[in-house]
Amino acid sequence: MAPAKPVAGAACNGCGLCCAVAPCPLGMLLSRRLRGACAALSWSGAHGRYLCGAIAEPAAWLPWLPARWARALASRWVAAGTACDAELEAVQEDGLHAG
């Protein structure tokens, strides 16, 4: 149901592949792990894409900060709204490469 991963350098579309493979530095802190899916990765059926929980629900992930500050800091830390920097390629269940 997630959008297909964009090519590297294209606008992020919320496919979630990068966060599903490994957490970013903020995700490492929030997930308390260096590998695997980020715990803050959340699916939004309303938007039809994955969202960073620290941005979408800052009170749940960064409760010690005012929500507006947490959202702004998390957006900067994860480079929200910038180009896709994931040099990954999705593989469909049938073994074919997606995208």
N, CA, C and O atoms as CSV, one atom per row, in Angstrom:
chain,resi,resn,atom,element,x,y,z
A,1,MET,N,N,0.811,-1.192,0.000
A,1,MET,CA,C,0.000,0.000,0.000
A,1,MET,C,C,0.859,1.262,0.000
A,1,MET,O,O,0.376,2.335,-0.362
A,2,ALA,N,N,2.110,1.150,0.396
A,2,ALA,CA,C,2.995,2.317,0.415
A,2,ALA,C,C,3.396,2.686,-1.005
A,2,ALA,O,O,3.443,1.827,-1.886
A,3,PRO,N,N,3.681,3.946,-1.222
A,3,PRO,CA,C,4.155,4.335,-2.553
A,3,PRO,C,C,5.493,3.675,-2.857
A,3,PRO,O,O,6.241,3.323,-1.945
A,4,ALA,N,N,5.786,3.513,-4.131
A,4,ALA,CA,C,7.059,2.924,-4.545
A,4,ALA,C,C,8.199,3.868,-4.178
A,4,ALA,O,O,8.027,5.087,-4.182
A,5,LYS,N,N,9.345,3.313,-3.866
A,5,LYS,CA,C,10.502,4.126,-3.508
A,5,LYS,C,C,10.897,4.998,-4.694
A,5,LYS,O,O,11.032,4.510,-5.816
A,6,PRO,N,N,11.082,6.288,-4.437
A,6,PRO,CA,C,11.544,7.157,-5.522
A,6,PRO,C,C,13.022,6.911,-5.807
A,6,PRO,O,O,13.727,6.323,-4.987
A,7,VAL,N,N,13.482,7.353,-6.947
A,7,VAL,CA,C,14.910,7.245,-7.238
A,7,VAL,C,C,15.665,8.190,-6.307
A,7,VAL,O,O,15.134,9.216,-5.882
A,8,ALA,N,N,16.888,7.838,-6.004
A,8,ALA,CA,C,17.710,8.687,-5.134
A,8,ALA,C,C,17.814,10.080,-5.738
A,8,ALA,O,O,18.093,10.236,-6.927
A,9,GLY,N,N,17.586,11.084,-4.910
A,9,GLY,CA,C,17.630,12.466,-5.350
A,9,GLY,C,C,16.265,13.051,-5.642
A,9,GLY,O,O,16.104,14.272,-5.668
A,10,ALA,N,N,15.268,12.185,-5.865
A,10,ALA,CA,C,13.898,12.661,-6.093
A,10,ALA,C,C,13.269,13.013,-4.747
A,10,ALA,O,O,13.793,12.646,-3.695
A,11,ALA,N,N,12.163,13.714,-4.785
A,11,ALA,CA,C,11.475,14.103,-3.552
A,11,ALA,C,C,11.028,12.871,-2.766
A,11,ALA,O,O,10.587,11.878,-3.346
A,12,CYS,N,N,11.146,12.947,-1.448
A,12,CYS,CA,C,10.670,11.869,-0.572
A,12,CYS,C,C,9.156,11.754,-0.722
A,12,CYS,O,O,8.447,12.761,-0.734
A,13,ASN,N,N,8.668,10.523,-0.835
A,13,ASN,CA,C,7.227,10.320,-0.968
A,13,ASN,C,C,6.635,9.506,0.178
A,13,ASN,O,O,5.463,9.132,0.126
A,14,GLY,N,N,7.425,9.227,1.208
A,14,GLY,CA,C,6.915,8.492,2.358
A,14,GLY,C,C,6.824,6.996,2.146
A,14,GLY,O,O,5.986,6.339,2.763
A,15,CYS,N,N,7.672,6.439,1.284
A,15,CYS,CA,C,7.628,4.987,1.059
A,15,CYS,C,C,8.051,4.225,2.310
A,15,CYS,O,O,7.623,3.090,2.517
A,16,GLY,N,N,8.885,4.838,3.147
A,16,GLY,CA,C,9.292,4.226,4.412
A,16,GLY,C,C,10.413,3.220,4.319
A,16,GLY,O,O,10.829,2.677,5.343
A,17,LEU,N,N,10.915,2.951,3.135
A,17,LEU,CA,C,11.935,1.917,2.975
A,17,LEU,C,C,13.193,2.214,3.787
A,17,LEU,O,O,13.731,1.325,4.448
A,18,CYS,N,N,13.662,3.458,3.740
A,18,CYS,CA,C,14.894,3.787,4.467
A,18,CYS,C,C,14.730,3.549,5.967
A,18,CYS,O,O,15.620,2.989,6.607
A,19,CYS,N,N,13.604,3.968,6.526
A,19,CYS,CA,C,13.368,3.817,7.970
A,19,CYS,C,C,13.063,2.367,8.354
A,19,CYS,O,O,13.275,1.968,9.499
A,20,ALA,N,N,12.570,1.590,7.406
A,20,ALA,CA,C,12.294,0.174,7.673
A,20,ALA,C,C,13.574,-0.639,7.703
A,20,ALA,O,O,13.630,-1.685,8.349
A,21,VAL,N,N,14.606,-0.166,7.007
A,21,VAL,CA,C,15.871,-0.888,6.942
A,21,VAL,C,C,16.783,-0.523,8.104
A,21,VAL,O,O,17.394,-1.399,8.715
A,22,ALA,N,N,16.878,0.768,8.412
A,22,ALA,CA,C,17.763,1.218,9.484
A,22,ALA,C,C,17.298,2.570,10.006
A,22,ALA,O,O,16.867,3.421,9.228
A,23,PRO,N,N,17.379,2.773,11.305
A,23,PRO,CA,C,16.978,4.075,11.844
A,23,PRO,C,C,18.018,5.149,11.547
A,23,PRO,O,O,19.214,4.868,11.464
A,24,CYS,N,N,17.545,6.378,11.390
A,24,CYS,CA,C,18.450,7.522,11.263
A,24,CYS,C,C,19.032,7.803,12.644
A,24,CYS,O,O,18.656,7.129,13.603
A,25,PRO,N,N,19.930,8.765,12.782
A,25,PRO,CA,C,20.482,9.043,14.118
A,25,PRO,C,C,19.403,9.343,15.173
A,25,PRO,O,O,19.518,8.879,16.308
A,26,LEU,N,N,18.375,10.099,14.824
A,26,LEU,CA,C,17.290,10.335,15.781
A,26,LEU,C,C,16.550,9.034,16.066
A,26,LEU,O,O,16.202,8.750,17.212
A,27,GLY,N,N,16.311,8.247,15.022
A,27,GLY,CA,C,15.651,6.951,15.188
A,27,GLY,C,C,16.440,5.996,16.057
A,27,GLY,O,O,15.857,5.197,16.790
A,28,MET,N,N,17.769,6.069,15.982
A,28,MET,CA,C,18.608,5.234,16.850
A,28,MET,C,C,18.365,5.576,18.310
A,28,MET,O,O,18.267,4.691,19.160
A,29,LEU,N,N,18.270,6.854,18.588
A,29,LEU,CA,C,18.001,7.300,19.952
A,29,LEU,C,C,16.603,6.854,20.397
A,29,LEU,O,O,16.441,6.307,21.488
A,30,LEU,N,N,15.605,7.086,19.556
A,30,LEU,CA,C,14.226,6.757,19.919
A,30,LEU,C,C,13.974,5.254,19.960
A,30,LEU,O,O,13.231,4.768,20.812
A,31,SER,N,N,14.596,4.516,19.037
A,31,SER,CA,C,14.398,3.063,18.952
A,31,SER,C,C,15.300,2.278,19.890
A,31,SER,O,O,15.024,1.126,20.224
A,32,ARG,N,N,16.392,2.930,20.312
A,32,ARG,CA,C,17.425,2.262,21.115
A,32,ARG,C,C,17.996,1.049,20.380
A,32,ARG,O,O,18.222,-0.013,20.959
A,33,ARG,N,N,18.221,1.256,19.072
A,33,ARG,CA,C,18.840,0.203,18.259
A,33,ARG,C,C,19.599,0.843,17.105
A,33,ARG,O,O,19.293,1.960,16.689
A,34,LEU,N,N,20.580,0.133,16.601
A,34,LEU,CA,C,21.387,0.630,15.496
A,34,LEU,C,C,20.966,0.053,14.157
A,34,LEU,O,O,21.273,0.621,13.110
A,35,ARG,N,N,20.261,-1.079,14.185
A,35,ARG,CA,C,19.839,-1.763,12.959
A,35,ARG,C,C,18.370,-2.110,13.047
A,35,ARG,O,O,17.770,-2.105,14.121
A,36,GLY,N,N,17.818,-2.406,11.912
A,36,GLY,CA,C,16.416,-2.799,11.850
A,36,GLY,C,C,15.508,-1.588,11.746
A,36,GLY,O,O,15.962,-0.444,11.736
A,37,ALA,N,N,14.232,-1.861,11.672
A,37,ALA,CA,C,13.241,-0.798,11.482
A,37,ALA,C,C,13.219,0.179,12.646
A,37,ALA,O,O,13.374,-0.206,13.805
A,38,CYS,N,N,13.026,1.429,12.321
A,38,CYS,CA,C,12.903,2.464,13.349
A,38,CYS,C,C,11.564,2.293,14.060
A,38,CYS,O,O,10.528,2.113,13.421
A,39,ALA,N,N,11.599,2.350,15.357
A,39,ALA,CA,C,10.373,2.202,16.149
A,39,ALA,C,C,9.407,3.353,15.926
A,39,ALA,O,O,8.206,3.195,16.145
A,40,ALA,N,N,9.905,4.511,15.494
A,40,ALA,CA,C,9.052,5.677,15.287
A,40,ALA,C,C,8.388,5.694,13.906
A,40,ALA,O,O,7.569,6.571,13.634
A,41,LEU,N,N,8.721,4.754,13.043
A,41,LEU,CA,C,8.109,4.677,11.716
A,41,LEU,C,C,6.642,4.303,11.870
A,41,LEU,O,O,6.323,3.282,12.479
A,42,SER,N,N,5.753,5.116,11.327
A,42,SER,CA,C,4.328,4.822,11.480
A,42,SER,C,C,3.599,4.979,10.153
A,42,SER,O,O,3.900,5.874,9.364
A,43,TRP,N,N,2.644,4.102,9.924
A,43,TRP,CA,C,1.833,4.126,8.710
A,43,TRP,C,C,0.656,5.067,8.906
A,43,TRP,O,O,0.003,5.038,9.949
A,44,SER,N,N,0.384,5.891,7.921
A,44,SER,CA,C,-0.781,6.774,7.942
A,44,SER,C,C,-1.706,6.370,6.800
A,44,SER,O,O,-1.445,6.669,5.635
A,45,GLY,N,N,-2.779,5.693,7.148
A,45,GLY,CA,C,-3.760,5.328,6.137
A,45,GLY,C,C,-4.408,6.551,5.509
A,45,GLY,O,O,-4.736,6.551,4.322
A,46,ALA,N,N,-4.590,7.588,6.309
A,46,ALA,CA,C,-5.196,8.825,5.809
A,46,ALA,C,C,-4.336,9.475,4.737
A,46,ALA,O,O,-4.854,10.068,3.790
A,47,HIS,N,N,-3.012,9.363,4.889
A,47,HIS,CA,C,-2.097,9.964,3.914
A,47,HIS,C,C,-1.600,8.947,2.881
A,47,HIS,O,O,-1.036,9.327,1.855
A,48,GLY,N,N,-1.810,7.661,3.151
A,48,GLY,CA,C,-1.347,6.617,2.233
A,48,GLY,C,C,0.170,6.571,2.123
A,48,GLY,O,O,0.716,6.331,1.046
A,49,ARG,N,N,0.851,6.803,3.252
A,49,ARG,CA,C,2.308,6.818,3.269
A,49,ARG,C,C,2.813,6.626,4.692
A,49,ARG,O,O,2.051,6.699,5.656
A,50,TYR,N,N,4.090,6.384,4.798
A,50,TYR,CA,C,4.715,6.286,6.117
A,50,TYR,C,C,5.118,7.674,6.592
A,50,TYR,O,O,5.458,8.546,5.792
A,51,LEU,N,N,5.075,7.862,7.896
A,51,LEU,CA,C,5.457,9.124,8.517
A,51,LEU,C,C,6.446,8.852,9.636
A,51,LEU,O,O,6.476,7.759,10.201
A,52,CYS,N,N,7.247,9.845,9.946
A,52,CYS,CA,C,8.121,9.769,11.106
A,52,CYS,C,C,7.272,10.113,12.323
A,52,CYS,O,O,6.694,11.198,12.391
A,53,GLY,N,N,7.193,9.205,13.272
A,53,GLY,CA,C,6.394,9.429,14.471
A,53,GLY,C,C,6.854,10.630,15.274
A,53,GLY,O,O,6.040,11.300,15.909
A,54,ALA,N,N,8.161,10.914,15.254
A,54,ALA,CA,C,8.674,12.055,15.998
A,54,ALA,C,C,8.154,13.369,15.425
A,54,ALA,O,O,8.080,14.371,16.136
A,55,ILE,N,N,7.792,13.369,14.142
A,55,ILE,CA,C,7.227,14.554,13.508
A,55,ILE,C,C,5.702,14.524,13.582
A,55,ILE,O,O,5.076,15.533,13.908
A,56,ALA,N,N,5.106,13.375,13.282
A,56,ALA,CA,C,3.646,13.263,13.266
A,56,ALA,C,C,3.031,13.270,14.658
A,56,ALA,O,O,1.946,13.817,14.851
A,57,GLU,N,N,3.712,12.667,15.631
A,57,GLU,CA,C,3.220,12.583,17.003
A,57,GLU,C,C,4.344,12.923,17.980
A,57,GLU,O,O,4.791,12.058,18.734
A,58,PRO,N,N,4.801,14.174,17.973
A,58,PRO,CA,C,5.961,14.531,18.801
A,58,PRO,C,C,5.744,14.306,20.292
A,58,PRO,O,O,6.698,13.985,21.001
A,59,ALA,N,N,4.529,14.463,20.786
A,59,ALA,CA,C,4.277,14.265,22.220
A,59,ALA,C,C,4.521,12.812,22.635
A,59,ALA,O,O,4.876,12.551,23.784
A,60,ALA,N,N,4.337,11.877,21.722
A,60,ALA,CA,C,4.554,10.466,22.029
A,60,ALA,C,C,6.040,10.098,22.020
A,60,ALA,O,O,6.461,9.216,22.768
A,61,TRP,N,N,6.835,10.764,21.183
A,61,TRP,CA,C,8.239,10.398,21.022
A,61,TRP,C,C,9.215,11.336,21.700
A,61,TRP,O,O,10.300,10.917,22.101
A,62,LEU,N,N,8.845,12.601,21.833
A,62,LEU,CA,C,9.717,13.590,22.466
A,62,LEU,C,C,8.899,14.375,23.489
A,62,LEU,O,O,8.763,15.592,23.367
A,63,PRO,N,N,8.353,13.692,24.497
A,63,PRO,CA,C,7.401,14.331,25.418
A,63,PRO,C,C,8.006,15.430,26.293
A,63,PRO,O,O,7.267,16.244,26.846
A,64,TRP,N,N,9.313,15.468,26.427
A,64,TRP,CA,C,9.950,16.471,27.270
A,64,TRP,C,C,10.075,17.833,26.574
A,64,TRP,O,O,10.473,18.818,27.195
A,65,LEU,N,N,9.730,17.881,25.270
A,65,LEU,CA,C,9.785,19.136,24.519
A,65,LEU,C,C,8.386,19.603,24.155
A,65,LEU,O,O,7.503,18.772,23.939
A,66,PRO,N,N,8.159,20.909,24.081
A,66,PRO,CA,C,6.879,21.383,23.545
A,66,PRO,C,C,6.707,20.827,22.124
A,66,PRO,O,O,7.677,20.763,21.369
A,67,ALA,N,N,5.509,20.434,21.760
A,67,ALA,CA,C,5.256,19.765,20.480
A,67,ALA,C,C,5.793,20.554,19.293
A,67,ALA,O,O,6.369,19.971,18.375
A,68,ARG,N,N,5.615,21.862,19.300
A,68,ARG,CA,C,6.077,22.674,18.169
A,68,ARG,C,C,7.595,22.597,18.028
A,68,ARG,O,O,8.113,22.487,16.916
A,69,TRP,N,N,8.303,22.653,19.144
A,69,TRP,CA,C,9.763,22.554,19.111
A,69,TRP,C,C,10.200,21.160,18.674
A,69,TRP,O,O,11.095,21.001,17.845
A,70,ALA,N,N,9.546,20.154,19.253
A,70,ALA,CA,C,9.904,18.770,18.930
A,70,ALA,C,C,9.708,18.499,17.442
A,70,ALA,O,O,10.567,17.896,16.799
A,71,ARG,N,N,8.588,18.941,16.898
A,71,ARG,CA,C,8.301,18.731,15.472
A,71,ARG,C,C,9.354,19.437,14.611
A,71,ARG,O,O,9.845,18.863,13.640
A,72,ALA,N,N,9.696,20.663,14.960
A,72,ALA,CA,C,10.692,21.419,14.186
A,72,ALA,C,C,12.072,20.761,14.273
A,72,ALA,O,O,12.755,20.612,13.260
A,73,LEU,N,N,12.477,20.372,15.471
A,73,LEU,CA,C,13.783,19.732,15.634
A,73,LEU,C,C,13.833,18.383,14.919
A,73,LEU,O,O,14.804,18.085,14.223
A,74,ALA,N,N,12.794,17.568,15.086
A,74,ALA,CA,C,12.770,16.257,14.433
A,74,ALA,C,C,12.789,16.416,12.919
A,74,ALA,O,O,13.473,15.660,12.229
A,75,SER,N,N,12.058,17.378,12.398
A,75,SER,CA,C,12.044,17.611,10.944
A,75,SER,C,C,13.441,17.934,10.439
A,75,SER,O,O,13.860,17.467,9.380
A,76,ARG,N,N,14.147,18.733,11.209
A,76,ARG,CA,C,15.520,19.079,10.817
A,76,ARG,C,C,16.450,17.878,10.961
A,76,ARG,O,O,17.268,17.616,10.080
A,77,TRP,N,N,16.327,17.149,12.066
A,77,TRP,CA,C,17.211,16.004,12.314
A,77,TRP,C,C,17.059,14.913,11.264
A,77,TRP,O,O,18.044,14.281,10.886
A,78,VAL,N,N,15.834,14.682,10.786
A,78,VAL,CA,C,15.624,13.615,9.798
A,78,VAL,C,C,15.611,14.148,8.371
A,78,VAL,O,O,15.379,13.394,7.426
A,79,ALA,N,N,15.860,15.447,8.212
A,79,ALA,CA,C,15.891,16.090,6.890
A,79,ALA,C,C,14.566,15.907,6.155
A,79,ALA,O,O,14.542,15.630,4.956
A,80,ALA,N,N,13.471,16.063,6.887
A,80,ALA,CA,C,12.137,15.919,6.298
A,80,ALA,C,C,11.942,16.923,5.173
A,80,ALA,O,O,12.368,18.074,5.268
A,81,GLY,N,N,11.300,16.476,4.120
A,81,GLY,CA,C,11.004,17.344,2.992
A,81,GLY,C,C,12.156,17.507,2.018
A,81,GLY,O,O,12.065,18.291,1.073
A,82,THR,N,N,13.243,16.770,2.242
A,82,THR,CA,C,14.364,16.843,1.317
A,82,THR,C,C,14.308,15.659,0.359
A,82,THR,O,O,13.354,14.882,0.373
A,83,ALA,N,N,15.302,15.536,-0.442
A,83,ALA,CA,C,15.338,14.474,-1.442
A,83,ALA,C,C,15.610,13.109,-0.812
A,83,ALA,O,O,16.181,13.010,0.274
A,84,CYS,N,N,15.194,12.079,-1.508
A,84,CYS,CA,C,15.463,10.698,-1.092
A,84,CYS,C,C,16.966,10.463,-1.157
A,84,CYS,O,O,17.599,10.698,-2.186
A,85,ASP,N,N,17.530,9.998,-0.045
A,85,ASP,CA,C,18.964,9.704,-0.031
A,85,ASP,C,C,19.224,8.218,0.186
A,85,ASP,O,O,20.357,7.812,0.447
A,86,ALA,N,N,18.181,7.414,0.079
A,86,ALA,CA,C,18.322,5.971,0.298
A,86,ALA,C,C,18.811,5.293,-0.982
A,86,ALA,O,O,18.128,5.293,-2.007
A,87,GLU,N,N,19.986,4.729,-0.897
A,87,GLU,CA,C,20.544,3.988,-2.034
A,87,GLU,C,C,20.114,2.529,-1.923
A,87,GLU,O,O,20.936,1.616,-2.003
A,88,LEU,N,N,18.827,2.329,-1.740
A,88,LEU,CA,C,18.249,0.998,-1.567
A,88,LEU,C,C,17.357,0.694,-2.747
A,88,LEU,O,O,16.915,1.596,-3.458
A,89,GLU,N,N,17.095,-0.590,-2.951
A,89,GLU,CA,C,16.169,-0.993,-3.989
A,89,GLU,C,C,15.190,-1.984,-3.372
A,89,GLU,O,O,15.598,-2.970,-2.760
A,90,ALA,N,N,13.906,-1.720,-3.533
A,90,ALA,CA,C,12.879,-2.599,-2.976
A,90,ALA,C,C,12.776,-3.864,-3.823
A,90,ALA,O,O,12.933,-3.824,-5.044
A,91,VAL,N,N,12.509,-4.992,-3.153
A,91,VAL,CA,C,12.280,-6.258,-3.844
A,91,VAL,C,C,10.896,-6.731,-3.458
A,91,VAL,O,O,10.569,-6.830,-2.275
A,92,GLN,N,N,10.080,-7.022,-4.463
A,92,GLN,CA,C,8.734,-7.494,-4.209
A,92,GLN,C,C,8.769,-8.933,-3.731
A,92,GLN,O,O,9.779,-9.621,-3.872
A,93,GLU,N,N,7.642,-9.389,-3.155
A,93,GLU,CA,C,7.575,-10.762,-2.640
A,93,GLU,C,C,7.814,-11.792,-3.711
A,93,GLU,O,O,8.293,-12.884,-3.405
A,94,ASP,N,N,7.498,-11.488,-4.968
A,94,ASP,CA,C,7.691,-12.452,-6.044
A,94,ASP,C,C,9.149,-12.498,-6.512
A,94,ASP,O,O,9.484,-13.239,-7.436
A,95,GLY,N,N,10.016,-11.699,-5.868
A,95,GLY,CA,C,11.429,-11.703,-6.189
A,95,GLY,C,C,11.821,-10.696,-7.257
A,95,GLY,O,O,13.006,-10.547,-7.555
A,96,LEU,N,N,10.855,-10.007,-7.837
A,96,LEU,CA,C,11.153,-9.013,-8.850
A,96,LEU,C,C,11.491,-7.692,-8.184
A,96,LEU,O,O,10.994,-7.391,-7.099
A,97,HIS,N,N,12.318,-6.919,-8.820
A,97,HIS,CA,C,12.681,-5.609,-8.294
A,97,HIS,C,C,11.543,-4.635,-8.529
A,97,HIS,O,O,10.968,-4.582,-9.616
A,98,ALA,N,N,11.224,-3.866,-7.499
A,98,ALA,CA,C,10.167,-2.857,-7.615
A,98,ALA,C,C,10.795,-1.530,-8.012
A,98,ALA,O,O,11.958,-1.261,-7.711
A,99,GLY,N,N,10.015,-0.712,-8.687
A,99,GLY,CA,C,10.462,0.644,-9.029
A,99,GLY,C,C,11.358,0.655,-10.144
A,99,GLY,O,O,11.822,1.720,-10.553
